[in-house]
């Protein structure tokens, strides 16, 4: 994995330096990851996937988010051989809920991250009142992928809309939601992957700021940089603690859910507090040029909006005051 990531980083940086559009560079990097089998983490510890996305996010936030769904759903379909195929998700219902009837899939999904790069789509649907996920080719008849995602950050994730019209899923691999939740730390792993992206964005922003600081540090600059280093330490340590629990084969699922959730919140808080202040380190150099620092903040702010922080804080409050366990769902387990 390490060699493949280093090659992606070198080629990505070279492409941008040569004037390549970032969207084109992201697509080339995704192809490189697929061809290099970097996404085939197999039976490796769960922390391996988190580390992969952290390192990708240090290169580009969109590049890291595109394979996040692949790492999650590859676990959900353990009997499938994916080779160099990339899985994208289709989970959030759009204007028309997605349903399966008589072996046919119909409806609309939105926020389908990575769909324009995908070979396979993992589509969640209602089938006779049961929650299932089916795995279908991205180019199957009746599948319409609209690369229509528009946001202030994570611009190249291809988190757009997919419409399904009479798609034949009669022989498609299926995974029941209840079976997925019985996988070891299924939801916690998905959340840890997102935390890895947030930490990588934080680290990438700091590295970019330090590269632009460009002057001998006075006491004020040194003190501010020290504050940044402490926030980075807190974020890294928080995720490290959670990953130890995540990799444990005998850890209590509720404890793992709590550790990962707390780590994700701690990483997000530290990053969102610190990244806007990096301009105080760079001065005007951070706001100028072809790639100013604001991109890191926009990517970070966009990605940290993926779920409702206040809900997770409420779970922690209830756990502390009344002993209520952290609920084990796709978002937390």
Secondary structure, 3 states (H helix, E strand, C coil): CHHHHHHHHHHHHHHHHCCCCHHHHHHHHHHHHHHCCCCCCCCCCHHHHHHHHHHHHHHCHHHHHHCHHHHHHHHHCCCCCCCCCCEEEECEECCCCCEEECCEEEEEEEEECCHHHCCEEEEEEEECCEEEEEEEECCCCCEEEECCCCCCCCCCCCCEEEEEEEEECCCCEEEEHHHHHCCCCHHHHHHHHHHHHHHHHHHHHHHHHHHHHCCCCCHHHHHHHHHHHHHHHHHHHHHHHHHHHHHCCCCCHHHHHHHHHHHHHHHHHHHHHHHHHHHHHHHHHHHCCCCCCHHHHHHHHHHCCCCCHHHHHHHHHHHHHHCCCCCCCCCCC
